[in-house]
Every structure is written in C-alpha cells, then in structure tokens.
Amino acid sequence: MPLLHPYLLPLDLAFRQKANTGKALGMKAYMLNQFEFFGISAPERQAIQKQFLKEHTISSKKKLEAVIKNCFKQPHREYQYFAIYLYAVNKQYWTKESDIFIEYCLQQKSWWDTVDGIASDWLKTYFMLFPTQIKSVTNRWNKSTNIWLIRSSIMFQKAFKKDTDTRLLSKYILQHKKSDEFFIQKAIGWALREYSKVNPEWVKEFVKANDLAPLSKREALKRV
C-alpha cells in the first residue's frame, strides 16, 4: 500500500474504525472487483469527511493537489471519494490552469463512479468560474482516445439545464455516436436526458435526426 500523506493519517484512523468487512466485499463486487473498500456507507463516509475537514484544513494549492494525488494512489475507494469531496470544498485554490489537474484526476483509477463524481462536483463549477476554458478544454477531451475524457466532454453540461450549449453538445455527441463503448453510449443518452428536462422538443428532434446507438436513444428519451 502506498504511503499515506501525513494529512490523511487521522482520516485513515476514522475510516478503519468504521470499516465493515461484509459491506466491503459487497461494494468490491459491485465495482467488478476493481477496487478495495473499507465498507463504509455513503452517509457514514460523508459524516466522517465533514468532521475531518472541520478539524483539518488545507493551507495551500500545492498541499491540496498533493493530498488528492496521494488519495488516488490508495487502494481503498473511499480515498478517491474523499479526494473528490476535498477538491470541491477548496475552490479557493482553483485557477484557470486547474484543468490540467482535473484531467489528471479523471484518468486515475477511472471508473464511472469517480468520473461522474468529478463531473458533478468539479466540472460545472470550474467552467462557471472560467468560461473561456470551456471550448478548448472540452474539445481536447472529446478528441482524446481516453474514454473517460470523452465521457466527461459529453457530460460536463448535464447540470447546465437551460444554459446548455446545444451546438457543443451536438458536436461532441455526433463525434462519437458510432462508438461501441458502453460508457460513451450511456453518456450520450444521459446528457440528452438531462437536457430533455428543460427542452424535450429539442432532444426529440435531435434523436430523430441522428442515428444514435439504441442504448443512447433509449436513455435520451426516458423522460420525454
């Protein structure tokens, strides 16, 4: 097991005190045995995290990024969940250049849970803070060969609602509509489904006009 950053030692103790072997096995199986777990339920983990941050603040951007990188090296998935939370509550250290760090995290121990967690907790806020970064960053991700960066480029607007840039959404979806990758097909459907909550007619017309994968189409029209 990689050495823990000293900042994380009290958190590690709290996690181990709440560890549940039975739950850990179930969580590991749910994630196709890719990650280890302490077996802590989401509400318990969130309570531990909040209490920990009340007592242990982060004093610099350098330390914040070092701690998060260390979390992504740990075998227990709870550390990656904590990393997502830690970065989200320390926005005072985000800069325009933070896209490089975010991109790094998207590619560490990548699976739908952390990638979608980053999409929900980081991407909307980052692009609201630095809107001039939207096109350059998401275009780079969309052209990537990394499926998780592609997924993020398609899904980053899922919480934008009426402020969604439909031209960009269309472009990124159509670039990958022929993908046979499950997580990309699912992302296309999910992004369209979220936008259908505010503009169902646009989504219906888009699906009708474009030959999307059955999974993408089914997901897109779930709420229409």
Contacts in CASP RR format, 6 or more apart in sequence:
PFRMAT RR
TARGET T0000
AUTHOR 0000-0000-0000
METHOD contacts of the structure
MODEL  1
MPLLHPYLLPLDLAFRQKANTGKALGMKAYMLNQFEFFGISAPERQAIQK
QFLKEHTISSKKKLEAVIKNCFKQPHREYQYFAIYLYAVNKQYWTKESDI
FIEYCLQQKSWWDTVDGIASDWLKTYFMLFPTQIKSVTNRWNKSTNIWLI
RSSIMFQKAFKKDTDTRLLSKYILQHKKSDEFFIQKAIGWALREYSKVNP
EWVKEFVKANDLAPLSKREALKRV
1 74 0 8 1.000
1 75 0 8 1.000
2 70 0 8 1.000
2 73 0 8 1.000
2 74 0 8 1.000
4 12 0 8 1.000
4 70 0 8 1.000
4 74 0 8 1.000
5 66 0 8 1.000
5 67 0 8 1.000
5 70 0 8 1.000
5 71 0 8 1.000
7 56 0 8 1.000
7 58 0 8 1.000
7 63 0 8 1.000
7 67 0 8 1.000
8 67 0 8 1.000
8 70 0 8 1.000
8 71 0 8 1.000
8 79 0 8 1.000
10 52 0 8 1.000
10 55 0 8 1.000
10 56 0 8 1.000
11 48 0 8 1.000
11 49 0 8 1.000
11 52 0 8 1.000
11 56 0 8 1.000
11 82 0 8 1.000
14 48 0 8 1.000
14 51 0 8 1.000
14 52 0 8 1.000
15 38 0 8 1.000
15 40 0 8 1.000
15 45 0 8 1.000
15 48 0 8 1.000
15 76 0 8 1.000
15 78 0 8 1.000
16 38 0 8 1.000
18 38 0 8 1.000
18 39 0 8 1.000
18 40 0 8 1.000
18 44 0 8 1.000
18 45 0 8 1.000
18 48 0 8 1.000
19 38 0 8 1.000
19 39 0 8 1.000
19 40 0 8 1.000
20 38 0 8 1.000
20 39 0 8 1.000
20 40 0 8 1.000
21 39 0 8 1.000
22 39 0 8 1.000
23 37 0 8 1.000
23 39 0 8 1.000
23 40 0 8 1.000
23 41 0 8 1.000
24 36 0 8 1.000
24 37 0 8 1.000
24 38 0 8 1.000
24 39 0 8 1.000
26 37 0 8 1.000
27 37 0 8 1.000
27 39 0 8 1.000
27 77 0 8 1.000
28 35 0 8 1.000
28 36 0 8 1.000
28 37 0 8 1.000
31 37 0 8 1.000
31 77 0 8 1.000
31 111 0 8 1.000
31 113 0 8 1.000
34 111 0 8 1.000
35 75 0 8 1.000
35 76 0 8 1.000
35 77 0 8 1.000
35 80 0 8 1.000
35 109 0 8 1.000
35 111 0 8 1.000
36 75 0 8 1.000
36 76 0 8 1.000
36 77 0 8 1.000
37 76 0 8 1.000
37 77 0 8 1.000
37 78 0 8 1.000
38 76 0 8 1.000
38 78 0 8 1.000
39 78 0 8 1.000
40 48 0 8 1.000
40 78 0 8 1.000
45 78 0 8 1.000
45 81 0 8 1.000
45 82 0 8 1.000
46 85 0 8 1.000
49 82 0 8 1.000
49 85 0 8 1.000
49 86 0 8 1.000
53 86 0 8 1.000
53 89 0 8 1.000
58 64 0 8 1.000
58 67 0 8 1.000
58 86 0 8 1.000
58 90 0 8 1.000
58 93 0 8 1.000
60 93 0 8 1.000
61 93 0 8 1.000
61 95 0 8 1.000
64 86 0 8 1.000
64 87 0 8 1.000
64 90 0 8 1.000
64 93 0 8 1.000
65 101 0 8 1.000
67 83 0 8 1.000
67 86 0 8 1.000
68 83 0 8 1.000
68 86 0 8 1.000
68 87 0 8 1.000
68 101 0 8 1.000
68 105 0 8 1.000
69 104 0 8 1.000
69 108 0 8 1.000
71 79 0 8 1.000
71 80 0 8 1.000
71 82 0 8 1.000
71 83 0 8 1.000
71 86 0 8 1.000
72 79 0 8 1.000
72 80 0 8 1.000
72 83 0 8 1.000
72 105 0 8 1.000
72 108 0 8 1.000
72 109 0 8 1.000
74 80 0 8 1.000
77 113 0 8 1.000
80 108 0 8 1.000
80 109 0 8 1.000
80 114 0 8 1.000
81 113 0 8 1.000
81 114 0 8 1.000
83 105 0 8 1.000
84 114 0 8 1.000
84 117 0 8 1.000
84 118 0 8 1.000
84 121 0 8 1.000
84 122 0 8 1.000
85 121 0 8 1.000
87 105 0 8 1.000
87 121 0 8 1.000
87 122 0 8 1.000
88 121 0 8 1.000
88 122 0 8 1.000
88 125 0 8 1.000
91 125 0 8 1.000
91 129 0 8 1.000
94 125 0 8 1.000
94 126 0 8 1.000
94 129 0 8 1.000
96 130 0 8 1.000
96 132 0 8 1.000
96 133 0 8 1.000
98 126 0 8 1.000
99 126 0 8 1.000
99 130 0 8 1.000
99 133 0 8 1.000
99 137 0 8 1.000
102 118 0 8 1.000
102 122 0 8 1.000
102 123 0 8 1.000
102 126 0 8 1.000
103 137 0 8 1.000
103 141 0 8 1.000
103 149 0 8 1.000
105 114 0 8 1.000
105 118 0 8 1.000
106 115 0 8 1.000
106 118 0 8 1.000
106 146 0 8 1.000
106 148 0 8 1.000
106 149 0 8 1.000
106 152 0 8 1.000
107 146 0 8 1.000
107 148 0 8 1.000
107 149 0 8 1.000
108 114 0 8 1.000
110 146 0 8 1.000
110 148 0 8 1.000
112 183 0 8 1.000
115 148 0 8 1.000
115 151 0 8 1.000
115 152 0 8 1.000
116 155 0 8 1.000
118 152 0 8 1.000
119 152 0 8 1.000
119 155 0 8 1.000
119 156 0 8 1.000
119 158 0 8 1.000
120 158 0 8 1.000
120 159 0 8 1.000
123 152 0 8 1.000
123 156 0 8 1.000
124 156 0 8 1.000
124 159 0 8 1.000
124 160 0 8 1.000
126 133 0 8 1.000
127 133 0 8 1.000
127 134 0 8 1.000
127 137 0 8 1.000
127 156 0 8 1.000
134 165 0 8 1.000
134 168 0 8 1.000
135 168 0 8 1.000
138 152 0 8 1.000
138 153 0 8 1.000
138 156 0 8 1.000
138 168 0 8 1.000
138 172 0 8 1.000
139 153 0 8 1.000
140 149 0 8 1.000
141 149 0 8 1.000
141 150 0 8 1.000
141 152 0 8 1.000
141 153 0 8 1.000
142 149 0 8 1.000
142 150 0 8 1.000
142 153 0 8 1.000
142 154 0 8 1.000
142 171 0 8 1.000
142 172 0 8 1.000
142 175 0 8 1.000
142 176 0 8 1.000
143 175 0 8 1.000
144 150 0 8 1.000
144 153 0 8 1.000
147 181 0 8 1.000
147 183 0 8 1.000
147 184 0 8 1.000
148 183 0 8 1.000
150 176 0 8 1.000
150 179 0 8 1.000
150 184 0 8 1.000
150 187 0 8 1.000
151 183 0 8 1.000
151 184 0 8 1.000
151 187 0 8 1.000
153 172 0 8 1.000
154 169 0 8 1.000
154 172 0 8 1.000
154 173 0 8 1.000
154 176 0 8 1.000
154 184 0 8 1.000
154 187 0 8 1.000
154 188 0 8 1.000
154 191 0 8 1.000
155 187 0 8 1.000
155 190 0 8 1.000
155 191 0 8 1.000
157 164 0 8 1.000
157 165 0 8 1.000
157 168 0 8 1.000
157 169 0 8 1.000
157 191 0 8 1.000
157 195 0 8 1.000
158 190 0 8 1.000
158 191 0 8 1.000
158 194 0 8 1.000
158 195 0 8 1.000
159 194 0 8 1.000
161 194 0 8 1.000
161 195 0 8 1.000
161 197 0 8 1.000
161 198 0 8 1.000
162 198 0 8 1.000
162 199 0 8 1.000
164 195 0 8 1.000
164 198 0 8 1.000
164 199 0 8 1.000
166 195 0 8 1.000
166 199 0 8 1.000
166 202 0 8 1.000
169 191 0 8 1.000
169 192 0 8 1.000
169 195 0 8 1.000
170 206 0 8 1.000
173 188 0 8 1.000
173 191 0 8 1.000
173 192 0 8 1.000
173 210 0 8 1.000
173 212 0 8 1.000
174 210 0 8 1.000
176 184 0 8 1.000
176 188 0 8 1.000
177 188 0 8 1.000
177 210 0 8 1.000
177 211 0 8 1.000
177 212 0 8 1.000
177 213 0 8 1.000
177 216 0 8 1.000
178 213 0 8 1.000
179 185 0 8 1.000
179 213 0 8 1.000
180 213 0 8 1.000
182 215 0 8 1.000
185 213 0 8 1.000
185 215 0 8 1.000
185 216 0 8 1.000
186 215 0 8 1.000
186 216 0 8 1.000
186 219 0 8 1.000
188 212 0 8 1.000
188 213 0 8 1.000
188 216 0 8 1.000
188 219 0 8 1.000
188 220 0 8 1.000
189 212 0 8 1.000
189 215 0 8 1.000
189 216 0 8 1.000
189 217 0 8 1.000
189 218 0 8 1.000
189 219 0 8 1.000
189 220 0 8 1.000
190 219 0 8 1.000
192 203 0 8 1.000
192 206 0 8 1.000
192 207 0 8 1.000
192 216 0 8 1.000
192 219 0 8 1.000
192 220 0 8 1.000
193 203 0 8 1.000
193 219 0 8 1.000
193 220 0 8 1.000
193 221 0 8 1.000
193 222 0 8 1.000
193 223 0 8 1.000
195 202 0 8 1.000
195 203 0 8 1.000
196 203 0 8 1.000
196 204 0 8 1.000
196 220 0 8 1.000
196 221 0 8 1.000
196 223 0 8 1.000
196 224 0 8 1.000
197 223 0 8 1.000
200 223 0 8 1.000
200 224 0 8 1.000
203 220 0 8 1.000
203 221 0 8 1.000
203 224 0 8 1.000
204 221 0 8 1.000
204 224 0 8 1.000
206 220 0 8 1.000
207 217 0 8 1.000
207 220 0 8 1.000
207 221 0 8 1.000
212 220 0 8 1.000
END
